[in-house]
Amino acid sequence: MTVLIALALFGLLGGIGITALGPGGVLPTVGLFALTDLSPAEVAGTAIVTHIATGALGTAAYTRSGQLREPETRRTALVLAAGALVGTPLGVAINTAVSEQAFGLVLAALVAGAAALLWYREHHRPAATRPHPPAPLVAVLAVAVALVAGVVGIGGPMLTVPLLVALGVPVLESLAAAQAQSIVIAGVGSVGYIAHGSVDWTLAAIVGIPELAGVLLGWKIAHRLPTRTLKNALIIVLFALAPYLALHG
């Protein structure tokens, strides 16, 4: 029972992170890897299934608040989604050849990298936002992010948001575009992992339902509250988790 409660908490916090900050969607993967005896494919498959609903809910939320109605943001979201169609199947295929130790190392590197990007974004704010980056650059970014997401079972926002912000895209627009990308990554990735029988549906529900509640809460936080404390807490948690995940594998 304690493990199930902990997994639900990982889902809730992950959902908040998805729509409030971008990085955060990795927490369900971390929880499943650290607290269960699932194989790397089952961890990734079970986690990525939950991101279908979180991506759809996040997209609806940012459409309602107007960011996805802006032409530039819609264009970026479409390019990100198209890139996900290419990168995600490659990531799923790579996962099937990854050992538990290698999966832990990849996850640790991803967690530490996300924390570093989040820290950089917090301490190196651009003087002014710029137009959205050109489509070819966004497409390359999209394929790379989707490949990594397919390997470890995350959505798009964790990496896409800080990368877009680093390129000068406003935070809310970056969050909005990444939600749409997440639907495609999760949908394509889920098909691949379901085909391999690598989804634990019970654990997906235990993680995914609180994650949906977190998505709505995170969206409200992003629009209404200062998020510096949340960012700092997430940075500390991610940096602390990285060595544990590397050793856990």
C-alpha positions in Angstrom: 0.0 0.0 0.0 2.8 2.4 0.8 4.3 1.8 -2.7 1.0 2.5 -4.3 0.6 5.8 -2.4 4.1 6.8 -3.3 3.4 6.0 -7.0 0.2 8.1 -6.9 2.3 11.0 -5.4 4.9 10.7 -8.1 2.0 10.9 -10.6 0.5 14.0 -9.0 3.8 15.8 -8.8 4.7 14.8 -12.3 1.4 16.2 -13.6 2.0 19.5 -11.8 5.4 19.7 -13.3 4.2 19.0 -16.9 1.9 22.0 -17.2 3.6 24.4 -14.7 7.2 24.0 -15.6 7.7 21.4 -18.4 10.2 19.2 -16.6 8.2 17.0 -14.2 6.8 14.4 -16.5 9.7 12.2 -15.8 8.6 11.6 -12.2 6.1 8.9 -13.0 8.9 7.0 -14.9 11.2 7.5 -11.9 8.6 6.2 -9.5 7.9 3.1 -11.6 11.6 2.4 -12.0 12.6 2.9 -8.4 9.6 1.4 -6.6 8.6 -1.6 -8.7 10.2 -4.6 -10.3 9.0 -3.8 -13.8 11.4 -4.3 -16.7 12.7 -1.1 -18.5 10.2 -1.7 -21.3 7.4 -2.1 -18.8 8.4 1.0 -17.0 8.6 3.1 -20.2 5.3 1.6 -21.6 3.3 2.0 -18.4 4.6 5.6 -18.0 4.1 6.7 -21.6 0.4 5.5 -21.6 -0.4 7.9 -18.9 0.8 10.8 -21.0 -1.9 10.4 -23.7 -4.5 11.7 -21.2 -2.2 14.3 -19.7 -1.2 15.6 -23.1 -4.8 15.9 -24.2 -5.8 17.6 -21.0 -2.8 20.0 -21.2 -3.6 20.8 -24.8 -7.2 21.6 -24.0 -6.2 23.8 -21.0 -3.7 25.8 -23.1 -6.2 26.1 -25.9 -8.7 27.5 -23.4 -6.2 30.0 -22.1 -5.4 31.2 -25.6 -1.8 30.1 -26.2 -2.6 27.4 -28.7 -4.8 29.8 -30.7 -1.8 31.9 -31.6 -0.6 31.1 -35.2 3.1 30.9 -34.3 2.4 28.6 -31.3 0.2 26.4 -33.5 2.9 26.2 -36.1 5.5 25.2 -33.6 3.1 22.6 -32.1 2.5 21.0 -35.5 6.2 20.8 -36.3 6.9 19.2 -32.9 4.0 16.7 -33.4 5.3 15.8 -36.9 8.8 15.2 -35.5 7.4 13.0 -32.8 6.0 10.7 -35.5 9.6 10.0 -36.6 11.5 10.0 -33.3 9.2 8.1 -31.0 9.2 4.7 -32.8 13.0 4.9 -32.9 13.0 5.4 -29.2 10.7 2.4 -28.5 12.9 0.2 -30.7 16.0 1.3 -28.8 14.4 0.5 -25.5 14.0 -3.1 -26.4 17.8 -3.5 -26.5 18.5 -1.5 -23.3 19.5 -3.4 -20.1 18.1 -2.3 -16.7 21.5 -0.9 -15.8 21.7 1.2 -19.0 18.1 2.3 -18.5 19.0 3.6 -15.0 22.0 5.5 -16.3 20.0 7.0 -19.2 17.2 8.0 -16.8 19.7 9.5 -14.4 21.4 11.5 -17.1 18.0 12.7 -18.3 16.9 13.7 -14.8 20.2 15.6 -14.1 20.0 17.3 -17.6 16.4 18.4 -17.0 17.5 19.9 -13.6 20.4 21.7 -15.2 18.2 23.1 -18.0 15.6 24.2 -15.4 18.4 25.9 -13.3 19.8 27.6 -16.4 16.4 28.9 -17.4 15.8 30.3 -13.9 19.2 32.0 -13.7 19.7 33.1 -17.3 16.4 34.8 -18.4 16.4 36.2 -21.9 16.3 40.0 -22.1 13.4 39.7 -24.5 11.5 37.0 -26.3 12.1 36.5 -30.0 10.0 35.1 -32.8 9.6 31.3 -32.7 12.6 29.5 -34.2 12.4 28.3 -37.8 10.6 25.1 -38.6 13.7 23.1 -39.6 15.3 23.7 -36.2 12.1 22.9 -34.4 11.8 19.7 -36.4 15.3 18.5 -35.4 14.6 19.3 -31.8 11.3 17.4 -32.0 12.8 14.3 -33.4 15.6 14.3 -30.8 13.2 14.8 -27.9 10.8 12.2 -29.2 13.5 9.6 -29.5 14.6 10.1 -25.9 10.9 10.2 -24.8 10.3 6.9 -26.5 13.2 5.2 -24.8 12.3 6.2 -21.2 8.5 6.7 -21.5 8.1 10.5 -21.0 6.1 13.1 -22.9 7.5 16.1 -24.7 7.4 19.0 -22.1 10.3 17.8 -20.0 12.9 18.6 -22.6 10.9 20.6 -25.2 9.9 23.4 -22.9 13.4 24.4 -21.6 14.8 24.0 -25.1 12.2 26.3 -26.6 12.6 28.8 -23.8 16.4 28.8 -24.4 15.6 29.7 -28.1 13.5 32.7 -27.0 10.0 31.3 -27.0 7.8 32.6 -24.1 7.3 30.1 -21.3 3.5 29.7 -21.7 3.7 29.3 -25.5 6.5 26.7 -25.0 4.4 24.8 -22.5 1.4 25.0 -24.8 3.2 23.7 -27.9 4.8 20.9 -25.9 1.4 19.6 -24.7 0.4 18.9 -28.3 3.6 17.2 -29.0 3.1 15.0 -25.9 -0.1 13.6 -27.3 1.7 12.2 -30.4 4.7 10.9 -28.5 2.4 9.2 -26.0 0.1 7.8 -28.6 2.8 6.4 -30.9 4.9 5.2 -28.0 1.9 3.5 -26.4 1.1 1.6 -29.6 4.6 0.3 -29.7 4.8 -0.8 -26.1 1.3 -2.3 -26.1 2.3 -4.4 -29.1 5.2 -5.7 -27.0 2.9 -6.4 -24.1 4.9 -3.9 -22.0 2.1 -2.0 -20.2 0.9 -2.6 -16.6 -2.6 -1.1 -16.8 -3.2 -1.3 -13.1 -0.1 0.7 -12.3 -0.8 3.1 -15.2 -4.2 3.9 -13.6 -2.6 4.4 -10.1 -0.1 6.8 -11.5 -2.2 8.4 -14.3 -5.3 9.4 -12.4 -3.4 11.6 -9.9 -1.3 12.8 -12.8 -4.3 14.2 -14.5 -5.3 16.1 -11.3 -1.7 17.5 -11.2 -2.0 18.7 -14.9 -4.9 20.9 -14.0 -3.3 22.1 -10.9 0.0 22.9 -12.7 -1.9 24.8 -15.4 -3.5 27.0 -12.8 -0.1 27.5 -11.1 1.5 28.5 -14.4 -1.1 31.3 -14.9 -1.8 32.5 -11.4 1.1 31.9 -9.0 4.9 32.6 -8.9 6.6 29.3 -9.6 10.1 30.1 -8.4 9.7 28.0 -5.2 8.3 25.1 -7.2 11.2 25.3 -9.7 13.8 25.3 -7.0 12.2 22.3 -5.3 12.0 20.4 -8.5 15.7 21.2 -9.3 16.7 19.9 -5.9 14.6 16.7 -6.2 15.9 15.9 -9.7 19.5 16.4 -8.8 19.0 14.3 -5.7 17.3 11.5 -7.7 20.0 11.3 -10.5 22.7 9.4 -8.5 20.1 7.0 -7.0 18.8 6.1 -10.4 22.3 5.5 -11.8 23.0 3.1 -8.9 19.6 1.5 -8.8 20.0 0.1 -12.3 
